[in-house]
Amino acid sequence: MSIPFHVQQPDFETLQEIHRKLNNFQLLFSEIGRRKLGSIEQMAKSQQGNQDLEDW
């Protein structure tokens, strides 16, 4: 599989750095996306709270 980085010397440290780069990600949300994510987080928290009460 091809990776989007040029590797001059594929030693272990370089491969670890590439692994970190490939496994990192960043999400950018619009204002609408932030509102939707907020409502999803609130719903998940309320469901988790209900599970805590039921799981005694």
C-alpha distance matrix in Angstrom:
0.0 3.8 6.5 10.0 11.8 13.2 13.7 16.9 17.4 14.9 17.7 17.9 19.5 17.0 14.1 16.4 17.1 13.6 13.4 16.7 15.7 12.7 15.1 18.1 19.3 22.6 24.5 27.2 29.9 32.7 36.2 36.1 32.8 34.5 37.5 35.5 33.5 36.9 38.4 35.5 35.8 39.6 39.3 36.9 39.4 42.3 40.7 39.9 43.5 44.8 42.7 44.2 47.7 47.1 45.4 48.5
3.8 0.0 3.8 6.8 8.7 9.9 11.2 14.4 15.7 13.7 17.0 17.7 18.7 15.7 13.4 16.0 15.9 12.2 13.0 15.9 14.3 11.8 14.9 17.3 18.3 21.4 23.5 25.9 28.8 31.4 35.1 35.2 32.1 33.8 37.0 35.3 33.3 36.6 38.4 35.8 36.1 39.9 39.8 37.7 40.0 43.1 41.8 41.0 44.5 46.0 44.2 45.5 49.0 48.7 47.2 50.2
6.5 3.8 0.0 3.8 5.6 8.0 9.4 13.0 14.4 12.5 15.5 15.9 16.3 13.1 11.2 13.4 12.7 8.9 10.1 12.6 10.6 8.5 11.9 14.0 15.2 18.2 20.7 23.0 26.2 29.0 32.5 33.0 29.9 31.2 34.6 33.2 31.0 34.2 36.2 33.8 33.8 37.6 37.9 35.7 37.8 41.0 40.0 39.0 42.5 44.2 42.5 43.6 47.2 47.1 45.6 48.5
10.0 6.8 3.8 0.0 3.8 7.0 9.6 13.1 15.2 14.1 17.1 17.7 17.4 13.9 12.9 14.7 13.1 9.5 11.5 13.1 10.1 8.8 12.6 13.6 14.3 16.7 19.2 21.0 24.4 26.9 30.5 31.2 28.4 29.7 33.2 32.1 30.1 33.2 35.5 33.3 33.4 37.1 37.7 35.8 37.8 41.0 40.3 39.5 42.8 44.7 43.2 44.4 47.9 48.0 46.7 49.7
11.8 8.7 5.6 3.8 0.0 3.8 6.2 9.6 11.8 11.2 14.1 15.2 14.5 10.8 10.6 12.8 10.8 7.7 10.7 12.2 9.5 9.5 13.3 14.1 15.5 17.9 20.9 22.8 26.3 28.9 32.5 33.5 30.6 31.6 35.2 34.4 32.2 35.0 37.5 35.5 35.1 38.9 39.7 37.7 39.4 42.8 42.2 41.1 44.3 46.4 44.9 45.7 49.3 49.6 48.1 50.9
13.2 9.9 8.0 7.0 3.8 0.0 3.8 6.4 9.3 9.7 12.9 14.8 14.4 10.7 11.1 14.0 12.2 9.7 13.0 14.8 12.6 12.9 16.6 17.6 19.1 21.5 24.6 26.3 29.9 32.4 35.9 37.1 34.3 35.3 38.9 38.1 35.9 38.7 41.3 39.2 38.8 42.6 43.4 41.3 43.0 46.4 45.8 44.6 47.8 49.9 48.4 49.1 52.7 53.1 51.4 54.2
13.7 11.2 9.4 9.6 6.2 3.8 0.0 3.8 5.7 5.9 9.2 11.4 11.4 7.7 8.5 11.7 10.6 8.8 12.0 14.1 12.8 13.4 16.7 18.1 20.3 23.0 26.3 28.4 32.0 34.8 38.2 39.4 36.4 37.1 40.7 39.9 37.5 40.1 42.7 40.5 39.9 43.6 44.4 42.1 43.6 47.1 46.4 44.9 48.1 50.3 48.5 49.1 52.8 53.1 51.2 53.8
16.9 14.4 13.0 13.1 9.6 6.4 3.8 0.0 3.8 6.4 9.1 12.3 12.2 9.0 10.7 13.9 12.9 11.9 15.2 17.1 16.0 17.0 20.2 21.4 23.7 26.2 29.6 31.5 35.2 37.9 41.2 42.6 39.7 40.3 44.0 43.3 40.9 43.5 46.1 44.0 43.3 47.0 47.9 45.6 46.9 50.5 49.9 48.3 51.4 53.7 51.9 52.3 56.0 56.4 54.4 56.9
17.4 15.7 14.4 15.2 11.8 9.3 5.7 3.8 0.0 3.8 5.7 9.2 9.7 7.4 9.1 12.3 12.1 11.8 14.6 16.7 16.4 17.4 20.2 21.7 24.5 27.3 30.7 33.0 36.7 39.6 42.8 44.2 41.1 41.5 45.1 44.4 41.7 44.2 46.9 44.5 43.6 47.3 48.2 45.6 46.9 50.4 49.7 47.9 51.0 53.2 51.2 51.5 55.3 55.6 53.4 55.8
14.9 13.7 12.5 14.1 11.2 9.7 5.9 6.4 3.8 0.0 3.8 6.6 8.1 6.0 6.1 9.7 10.5 9.8 11.8 14.5 14.7 15.2 17.7 19.7 22.7 25.8 29.2 31.7 35.3 38.4 41.6 42.7 39.5 39.9 43.5 42.5 39.7 42.2 44.7 42.2 41.3 45.0 45.7 43.0 44.3 47.9 46.9 45.1 48.3 50.4 48.3 48.6 52.4 52.6 50.3 52.7
17.7 17.0 15.5 17.1 14.1 12.9 9.2 9.1 5.7 3.8 0.0 3.8 5.7 5.4 6.3 8.7 10.2 10.8 12.3 14.5 15.6 16.5 18.4 20.3 23.6 26.7 30.2 33.0 36.5 39.7 42.8 44.0 40.7 40.8 44.3 43.5 40.5 42.8 45.3 42.8 41.6 45.2 46.0 43.1 44.2 47.8 46.9 44.8 47.8 50.1 47.9 47.9 51.7 52.0 49.6 51.7
17.9 17.7 15.9 17.7 15.2 14.8 11.4 12.3 9.2 6.6 3.8 0.0 3.8 5.5 5.1 6.2 8.7 9.9 10.4 12.4 14.3 15.2 16.4 18.5 22.0 25.2 28.7 31.7 35.1 38.4 41.3 42.5 39.0 39.0 42.4 41.5 38.4 40.5 43.0 40.4 39.0 42.6 43.4 40.3 41.3 44.9 43.9 41.7 44.7 46.9 44.6 44.6 48.4 48.7 46.1 48.2
19.5 18.7 16.3 17.4 14.5 14.4 11.4 12.2 9.7 8.1 5.7 3.8 0.0 3.8 5.4 5.1 6.3 8.7 9.8 10.7 12.5 14.3 15.4 16.8 20.3 23.2 26.8 29.6 33.1 36.4 39.2 40.6 37.3 37.0 40.5 39.9 36.7 38.7 41.4 39.1 37.5 41.0 42.1 39.2 39.9 43.6 42.9 40.7 43.5 46.0 43.9 43.7 47.5 48.0 45.6 47.6
17.0 15.7 13.1 13.9 10.8 10.7 7.7 9.0 7.4 6.0 5.4 5.5 3.8 0.0 3.8 5.4 5.1 6.3 8.6 9.9 10.6 12.3 14.3 15.6 18.8 21.7 25.3 27.9 31.5 34.6 37.6 39.0 35.8 35.8 39.4 38.8 35.8 38.0 40.7 38.4 37.1 40.7 41.8 39.1 40.1 43.7 43.1 41.1 44.0 46.5 44.5 44.6 48.4 48.9 46.7 48.9
14.1 13.4 11.2 12.9 10.6 11.1 8.5 10.7 9.1 6.1 6.3 5.1 5.4 3.8 0.0 3.8 5.4 5.1 6.1 8.7 9.8 10.4 12.2 14.3 17.6 20.9 24.3 27.2 30.6 33.9 37.0 38.0 34.6 34.8 38.3 37.3 34.3 36.7 39.2 36.6 35.5 39.2 39.9 37.1 38.3 41.9 41.0 39.1 42.2 44.4 42.3 42.5 46.3 46.6 44.4 46.7
16.4 16.0 13.4 14.7 12.8 14.0 11.7 13.9 12.3 9.7 8.7 6.2 5.1 5.4 3.8 0.0 3.8 5.5 5.0 6.3 8.7 9.9 10.6 12.4 16.0 19.2 22.7 25.7 29.0 32.5 35.3 36.4 33.0 32.8 36.3 35.4 32.2 34.4 36.9 34.4 33.0 36.6 37.5 34.5 35.5 39.1 38.3 36.2 39.2 41.5 39.4 39.5 43.3 43.7 41.4 43.6
17.1 15.9 12.7 13.1 10.8 12.2 10.6 12.9 12.1 10.5 10.2 8.7 6.3 5.1 5.4 3.8 0.0 3.8 5.4 5.1 6.3 8.7 10.0 10.8 14.2 17.0 20.6 23.3 26.9 30.2 33.0 34.4 31.1 31.0 34.5 34.0 30.9 33.0 35.8 33.6 32.2 35.7 36.9 34.3 35.2 38.8 38.4 36.4 39.3 41.8 40.0 40.0 43.8 44.5 42.4 44.7
13.6 12.2 8.9 9.5 7.7 9.7 8.8 11.9 11.8 9.8 10.8 9.9 8.7 6.3 5.1 5.5 3.8 0.0 3.8 5.4 5.0 6.1 8.5 10.0 13.0 16.1 19.5 22.3 25.8 29.0 32.1 33.2 29.9 30.2 33.8 32.9 30.1 32.5 35.1 32.8 31.8 35.5 36.4 33.9 35.2 38.7 38.1 36.4 39.5 41.8 40.0 40.4 44.1 44.5 42.7 45.2
13.4 13.0 10.1 11.5 10.7 13.0 12.0 15.2 14.6 11.8 12.3 10.4 9.8 8.6 6.1 5.0 5.4 3.8 0.0 3.8 5.5 5.2 6.2 8.7 12.0 15.5 18.7 21.9 25.1 28.5 31.5 32.4 28.9 29.1 32.5 31.4 28.3 30.8 33.2 30.6 29.5 33.2 33.9 31.2 32.5 36.1 35.2 33.4 36.6 38.7 36.8 37.2 40.9 41.2 39.3 41.8
16.7 15.9 12.6 13.1 12.2 14.8 14.1 17.1 16.7 14.5 14.5 12.4 10.7 9.9 8.7 6.3 5.1 5.4 3.8 0.0 3.8 5.5 5.3 6.2 9.8 13.0 16.4 19.5 22.8 26.3 29.0 30.2 26.7 26.6 30.0 29.3 26.1 28.3 30.9 28.6 27.2 30.9 31.9 29.2 30.3 33.9 33.3 31.5 34.4 36.9 35.1 35.4 39.1 39.7 37.8 40.2
15.7 14.3 10.6 10.1 9.5 12.6 12.8 16.0 16.4 14.7 15.6 14.3 12.5 10.6 9.8 8.7 6.3 5.0 5.5 3.8 0.0 3.8 5.5 5.4 8.2 11.1 14.7 17.4 20.9 24.2 27.2 28.4 25.2 25.3 28.9 28.2 25.4 27.8 30.5 28.3 27.3 31.0 32.1 29.8 31.0 34.6 34.2 32.7 35.7 38.1 36.6 37.1 40.7 41.3 39.7 42.3
12.7 11.8 8.5 8.8 9.5 12.9 13.4 17.0 17.4 15.2 16.5 15.2 14.3 12.3 10.4 9.9 8.7 6.1 5.2 5.5 3.8 0.0 3.8 5.7 7.9 11.4 14.4 17.4 20.6 23.9 27.1 27.8 24.4 25.0 28.4 27.3 24.6 27.3 29.7 27.3 26.6 30.4 31.1 28.7 30.4 33.8 33.1 31.8 35.0 37.1 35.5 36.3 39.9 40.2 38.6 41.4
15.1 14.9 11.9 12.6 13.3 16.6 16.7 20.2 20.2 17.7 18.4 16.4 15.4 14.3 12.2 10.6 10.0 8.5 6.2 5.3 5.5 3.8 0.0 3.8 6.6 10.3 13.1 16.5 19.5 23.0 25.9 26.5 22.9 23.2 26.5 25.2 22.2 24.8 27.1 24.5 23.6 27.4 28.0 25.5 27.0 30.5 29.7 28.2 31.4 33.5 31.9 32.6 36.2 36.5 34.9 37.6
18.1 17.3 14.0 13.6 14.1 17.6 18.1 21.4 21.7 19.7 20.3 18.5 16.8 15.6 14.3 12.4 10.8 10.0 8.7 6.2 5.4 5.7 3.8 0.0 3.8 7.0 10.3 13.6 16.7 20.3 23.0 24.0 20.6 20.5 24.0 23.2 20.2 22.5 25.2 23.0 21.9 25.6 26.7 24.4 25.7 29.2 28.9 27.5 30.5 32.9 31.5 32.1 35.7 36.4 35.0 37.6
19.3 18.3 15.2 14.3 15.5 19.1 20.3 23.7 24.5 22.7 23.6 22.0 20.3 18.8 17.6 16.0 14.2 13.0 12.0 9.8 8.2 7.9 6.6 3.8 0.0 3.8 6.7 10.0 13.1 16.6 19.5 20.5 17.1 17.3 20.8 20.0 17.3 19.8 22.5 20.5 19.8 23.5 24.6 22.7 24.2 27.6 27.4 26.5 29.4 31.7 30.7 31.5 34.9 35.7 34.7 37.5
22.6 21.4 18.2 16.7 17.9 21.5 23.0 26.2 27.3 25.8 26.7 25.2 23.2 21.7 20.9 19.2 17.0 16.1 15.5 13.0 11.1 11.4 10.3 7.0 3.8 0.0 3.8 6.6 9.9 13.3 16.1 17.5 14.3 14.2 17.9 17.6 15.0 17.4 20.3 18.9 18.2 21.7 23.2 21.8 23.1 26.4 26.7 26.0 28.7 31.1 30.6 31.3 34.5 35.6 34.9 37.6
24.5 23.5 20.7 19.2 20.9 24.6 26.3 29.6 30.7 29.2 30.2 28.7 26.8 25.3 24.3 22.7 20.6 19.5 18.7 16.4 14.7 14.4 13.1 10.3 6.7 3.8 0.0 3.8 6.4 10.0 12.8 13.8 10.5 10.8 14.4 14.0 11.7 14.4 17.1 15.9 15.7 19.1 20.5 19.5 21.1 24.2 24.6 24.3 26.9 29.2 29.0 30.0 33.0 34.0 33.7 36.6
27.2 25.9 23.0 21.0 22.8 26.3 28.4 31.5 33.0 31.7 33.0 31.7 29.6 27.9 27.2 25.7 23.3 22.3 21.9 19.5 17.4 17.4 16.5 13.6 10.0 6.6 3.8 0.0 3.8 6.8 9.9 11.4 8.9 9.2 12.9 13.2 11.7 14.1 16.9 16.4 16.5 19.6 21.2 20.9 22.3 25.2 26.0 26.0 28.4 30.6 30.8 31.9 34.6 35.8 35.8 38.7
29.9 28.8 26.2 24.4 26.3 29.9 32.0 35.2 36.7 35.3 36.5 35.1 33.1 31.5 30.6 29.0 26.9 25.8 25.1 22.8 20.9 20.6 19.5 16.7 13.1 9.9 6.4 3.8 0.0 3.8 6.5 7.7 5.2 5.8 9.3 9.8 8.9 11.2 13.8 13.9 14.4 17.1 18.7 18.9 20.4 22.9 23.9 24.5 26.6 28.6 29.3 30.5 32.9 34.1 34.5 37.4
32.7 31.4 29.0 26.9 28.9 32.4 34.8 37.9 39.6 38.4 39.7 38.4 36.4 34.6 33.9 32.5 30.2 29.0 28.5 26.3 24.2 23.9 23.0 20.3 16.6 13.3 10.0 6.8 3.8 0.0 3.8 5.4 5.0 6.2 8.7 9.8 10.3 12.2 14.3 15.2 16.2 18.3 19.9 20.8 22.3 24.3 25.6 26.5 28.4 30.3 31.3 32.6 34.8 36.0 36.8 39.6
36.2 35.1 32.5 30.5 32.5 35.9 38.2 41.2 42.8 41.6 42.8 41.3 39.2 37.6 37.0 35.3 33.0 32.1 31.5 29.0 27.2 27.1 25.9 23.0 19.5 16.1 12.8 9.9 6.5 3.8 0.0 3.8 5.4 5.1 6.4 8.7 9.9 10.6 12.7 14.4 15.3 16.7 18.6 20.1 21.1 22.8 24.6 25.7 27.1 29.0 30.5 31.7 33.5 35.0 36.0 38.7
36.1 35.2 33.0 31.2 33.5 37.1 39.4 42.6 44.2 42.7 44.0 42.5 40.6 39.0 38.0 36.4 34.4 33.2 32.4 30.2 28.4 27.8 26.5 24.0 20.5 17.5 13.8 11.4 7.7 5.4 3.8 0.0 3.8 5.4 5.2 6.3 8.6 9.9 10.9 12.5 14.3 15.5 16.8 18.6 20.2 21.5 22.9 24.5 26.0 27.5 28.9 30.6 32.2 33.4 34.6 37.5
32.8 32.1 29.9 28.4 30.6 34.3 36.4 39.7 41.1 39.5 40.7 39.0 37.3 35.8 34.6 33.0 31.1 29.9 28.9 26.7 25.2 24.4 22.9 20.6 17.1 14.3 10.5 8.9 5.2 5.0 5.4 3.8 0.0 3.8 5.4 5.1 6.0 8.4 9.9 10.5 12.1 14.1 15.3 16.4 18.2 20.0 21.0 22.3 24.2 25.8 26.8 28.5 30.5 31.5 32.4 35.4
34.5 33.8 31.2 29.7 31.6 35.3 37.1 40.3 41.5 39.9 40.8 39.0 37.0 35.8 34.8 32.8 31.0 30.2 29.1 26.6 25.3 25.0 23.2 20.5 17.3 14.2 10.8 9.2 5.8 6.2 5.1 5.4 3.8 0.0 3.8 5.5 5.1 6.0 8.7 9.8 10.4 12.2 14.2 15.2 16.3 18.3 19.9 20.8 22.4 24.4 25.6 26.8 28.8 30.2 31.1 33.8
37.5 37.0 34.6 33.2 35.2 38.9 40.7 44.0 45.1 43.5 44.3 42.4 40.5 39.4 38.3 36.3 34.5 33.8 32.5 30.0 28.9 28.4 26.5 24.0 20.8 17.9 14.4 12.9 9.3 8.7 6.4 5.2 5.4 3.8 0.0 3.8 5.5 5.1 6.4 8.8 9.9 10.7 12.5 14.4 15.4 16.7 18.6 20.0 21.2 22.9 24.6 25.9 27.5 29.0 30.3 32.9
35.5 35.3 33.2 32.1 34.4 38.1 39.9 43.3 44.4 42.5 43.5 41.5 39.9 38.8 37.3 35.4 34.0 32.9 31.4 29.3 28.2 27.3 25.2 23.2 20.0 17.6 14.0 13.2 9.8 9.8 8.7 6.3 5.1 5.5 3.8 0.0 3.8 5.4 5.2 6.3 8.7 10.0 10.7 12.5 14.4 15.6 16.7 18.4 20.1 21.4 22.8 24.6 26.2 27.3 28.5 31.5
33.5 33.3 31.0 30.1 32.2 35.9 37.5 40.9 41.7 39.7 40.5 38.4 36.7 35.8 34.3 32.2 30.9 30.1 28.3 26.1 25.4 24.6 22.2 20.2 17.3 15.0 11.7 11.7 8.9 10.3 9.9 8.6 6.0 5.1 5.5 3.8 0.0 3.8 5.4 5.0 6.1 8.6 9.8 10.5 12.3 14.3 15.3 16.3 18.3 20.0 21.0 22.5 24.6 25.7 26.5 29.5
36.9 36.6 34.2 33.2 35.0 38.7 40.1 43.5 44.2 42.2 42.8 40.5 38.7 38.0 36.7 34.4 33.0 32.5 30.8 28.3 27.8 27.3 24.8 22.5 19.8 17.4 14.4 14.1 11.2 12.2 10.6 9.9 8.4 6.0 5.1 5.4 3.8 0.0 3.8 5.4 5.1 6.2 8.6 9.9 10.6 12.4 14.3 15.3 16.5 18.5 20.0 21.1 22.9 24.5 25.6 28.2
38.4 38.4 36.2 35.5 37.5 41.3 42.7 46.1 46.9 44.7 45.3 43.0 41.4 40.7 39.2 36.9 35.8 35.1 33.2 30.9 30.5 29.7 27.1 25.2 22.5 20.3 17.1 16.9 13.8 14.3 12.7 10.9 9.9 8.7 6.4 5.2 5.4 3.8 0.0 3.8 5.5 5.1 6.2 8.6 9.9 10.6 12.3 14.2 15.4 16.7 18.5 20.1 21.5 22.7 24.2 27.0
35.5 35.8 33.8 33.3 35.5 39.2 40.5 44.0 44.5 42.2 42.8 40.4 39.1 38.4 36.6 34.4 33.6 32.8 30.6 28.6 28.3 27.3 24.5 23.0 20.5 18.9 15.9 16.4 13.9 15.2 14.4 12.5 10.5 9.8 8.8 6.3 5.0 5.4 3.8 0.0 3.8 5.4 5.1 6.2 8.6 10.0 10.6 12.2 14.2 15.4 16.5 18.4 20.2 21.1 22.2 25.2
35.8 36.1 33.8 33.4 35.1 38.8 39.9 43.3 43.6 41.3 41.6 39.0 37.5 37.1 35.5 33.0 32.2 31.8 29.5 27.2 27.3 26.6 23.6 21.9 19.8 18.2 15.7 16.5 14.4 16.2 15.3 14.3 12.1 10.4 9.9 8.7 6.1 5.1 5.5 3.8 0.0 3.8 5.4 5.1 6.2 8.6 9.9 10.4 12.3 14.3 15.3 16.5 18.6 20.0 20.7 23.5
39.6 39.9 37.6 37.1 38.9 42.6 43.6 47.0 47.3 45.0 45.2 42.6 41.0 40.7 39.2 36.6 35.7 35.5 33.2 30.9 31.0 30.4 27.4 25.6 23.5 21.7 19.1 19.6 17.1 18.3 16.7 15.5 14.1 12.2 10.7 10.0 8.6 6.2 5.1 5.4 3.8 0.0 3.8 5.5 5.1 6.2 8.6 9.8 10.6 12.5 14.3 15.4 16.9 18.6 19.9 22.4
39.3 39.8 37.9 37.7 39.7 43.4 44.4 47.9 48.2 45.7 46.0 43.4 42.1 41.8 39.9 37.5 36.9 36.4 33.9 31.9 32.1 31.1 28.0 26.7 24.6 23.2 20.5 21.2 18.7 19.9 18.6 16.8 15.3 14.2 12.5 10.7 9.8 8.6 6.2 5.1 5.4 3.8 0.0 3.8 5.5 5.2 6.2 8.6 9.9 10.7 12.4 14.4 15.6 16.6 18.2 21.1
36.9 37.7 35.7 35.8 37.7 41.3 42.1 45.6 45.6 43.0 43.1 40.3 39.2 39.1 37.1 34.5 34.3 33.9 31.2 29.2 29.8 28.7 25.5 24.4 22.7 21.8 19.5 20.9 18.9 20.8 20.1 18.6 16.4 15.2 14.4 12.5 10.5 9.9 8.6 6.2 5.1 5.5 3.8 0.0 3.8 5.5 5.1 6.1 8.6 9.9 10.5 12.3 14.4 15.3 16.1 19.1
39.4 40.0 37.8 37.8 39.4 43.0 43.6 46.9 46.9 44.3 44.2 41.3 39.9 40.1 38.3 35.5 35.2 35.2 32.5 30.3 31.0 30.4 27.0 25.7 24.2 23.1 21.1 22.3 20.4 22.3 21.1 20.2 18.2 16.3 15.4 14.4 12.3 10.6 9.9 8.6 6.2 5.1 5.5 3.8 0.0 3.8 5.4 5.0 6.1 8.7 9.8 10.5 12.6 14.3 15.1 17.6
42.3 43.1 41.0 41.0 42.8 46.4 47.1 50.5 50.4 47.9 47.8 44.9 43.6 43.7 41.9 39.1 38.8 38.7 36.1 33.9 34.6 33.8 30.5 29.2 27.6 26.4 24.2 25.2 22.9 24.3 22.8 21.5 20.0 18.3 16.7 15.6 14.3 12.4 10.6 10.0 8.6 6.2 5.2 5.5 3.8 0.0 3.8 5.4 5.0 6.3 8.7 9.9 10.9 12.5 14.3 16.6
40.7 41.8 40.0 40.3 42.2 45.8 46.4 49.9 49.7 46.9 46.9 43.9 42.9 43.1 41.0 38.3 38.4 38.1 35.2 33.3 34.2 33.1 29.7 28.9 27.4 26.7 24.6 26.0 23.9 25.6 24.6 22.9 21.0 19.9 18.6 16.7 15.3 14.3 12.3 10.6 9.9 8.6 6.2 5.1 5.4 3.8 0.0 3.8 5.4 5.1 6.3 8.7 10.0 10.6 12.1 15.1
39.9 41.0 39.0 39.5 41.1 44.6 44.9 48.3 47.9 45.1 44.8 41.7 40.7 41.1 39.1 36.2 36.4 36.4 33.4 31.5 32.7 31.8 28.2 27.5 26.5 26.0 24.3 26.0 24.5 26.5 25.7 24.5 22.3 20.8 20.0 18.4 16.3 15.3 14.2 12.2 10.4 9.8 8.6 6.1 5.0 5.4 3.8 0.0 3.8 5.4 5.0 6.3 8.8 9.9 10.3 13.1
43.5 44.5 42.5 42.8 44.3 47.8 48.1 51.4 51.0 48.3 47.8 44.7 43.5 44.0 42.2 39.2 39.3 39.5 36.6 34.4 35.7 35.0 31.4 30.5 29.4 28.7 26.9 28.4 26.6 28.4 27.1 26.0 24.2 22.4 21.2 20.1 18.3 16.5 15.4 14.2 12.3 10.6 9.9 8.6 6.1 5.0 5.4 3.8 0.0 3.8 5.4 5.1 6.5 8.8 10.0 11.9
44.8 46.0 44.2 44.7 46.4 49.9 50.3 53.7 53.2 50.4 50.1 46.9 46.0 46.5 44.4 41.5 41.8 41.8 38.7 36.9 38.1 37.1 33.5 32.9 31.7 31.1 29.2 30.6 28.6 30.3 29.0 27.5 25.8 24.4 22.9 21.4 20.0 18.5 16.7 15.4 14.3 12.5 10.7 9.9 8.7 6.3 5.1 5.4 3.8 0.0 3.8 5.4 5.2 6.2 8.6 10.9
42.7 44.2 42.5 43.2 44.9 48.4 48.5 51.9 51.2 48.3 47.9 44.6 43.9 44.5 42.3 39.4 40.0 40.0 36.8 35.1 36.6 35.5 31.9 31.5 30.7 30.6 29.0 30.8 29.3 31.3 30.5 28.9 26.8 25.6 24.6 22.8 21.0 20.0 18.5 16.5 15.3 14.3 12.4 10.5 9.8 8.7 6.3 5.0 5.4 3.8 0.0 3.8 5.4 5.0 5.8 9.0
44.2 45.5 43.6 44.4 45.7 49.1 49.1 52.3 51.5 48.6 47.9 44.6 43.7 44.6 42.5 39.5 40.0 40.4 37.2 35.4 37.1 36.3 32.6 32.1 31.5 31.3 30.0 31.9 30.5 32.6 31.7 30.6 28.5 26.8 25.9 24.6 22.5 21.1 20.1 18.4 16.5 15.4 14.4 12.3 10.5 9.9 8.7 6.3 5.1 5.4 3.8 0.0 3.8 5.5 5.2 7.1
47.7 49.0 47.2 47.9 49.3 52.7 52.8 56.0 55.3 52.4 51.7 48.4 47.5 48.4 46.3 43.3 43.8 44.1 40.9 39.1 40.7 39.9 36.2 35.7 34.9 34.5 33.0 34.6 32.9 34.8 33.5 32.2 30.5 28.8 27.5 26.2 24.6 22.9 21.5 20.2 18.6 16.9 15.6 14.4 12.6 10.9 10.0 8.8 6.5 5.2 5.4 3.8 0.0 3.8 5.6 6.4
47.1 48.7 47.1 48.0 49.6 53.1 53.1 56.4 55.6 52.6 52.0 48.7 48.0 48.9 46.6 43.7 44.5 44.5 41.2 39.7 41.3 40.2 36.5 36.4 35.7 35.6 34.0 35.8 34.1 36.0 35.0 33.4 31.5 30.2 29.0 27.3 25.7 24.5 22.7 21.1 20.0 18.6 16.6 15.3 14.3 12.5 10.6 9.9 8.8 6.2 5.0 5.5 3.8 0.0 3.8 5.8
45.4 47.2 45.6 46.7 48.1 51.4 51.2 54.4 53.4 50.3 49.6 46.1 45.6 46.7 44.4 41.4 42.4 42.7 39.3 37.8 39.7 38.6 34.9 35.0 34.7 34.9 33.7 35.8 34.5 36.8 36.0 34.6 32.4 31.1 30.3 28.5 26.5 25.6 24.2 22.2 20.7 19.9 18.2 16.1 15.1 14.3 12.1 10.3 10.0 8.6 5.8 5.2 5.6 3.8 0.0 3.8
48.5 50.2 48.5 49.7 50.9 54.2 53.8 56.9 55.8 52.7 51.7 48.2 47.6 48.9 46.7 43.6 44.7 45.2 41.8 40.2 42.3 41.4 37.6 37.6 37.5 37.6 36.6 38.7 37.4 39.6 38.7 37.5 35.4 33.8 32.9 31.5 29.5 28.2 27.0 25.2 23.5 22.4 21.1 19.1 17.6 16.6 15.1 13.1 11.9 10.9 9.0 7.1 6.4 5.8 3.8 0.0
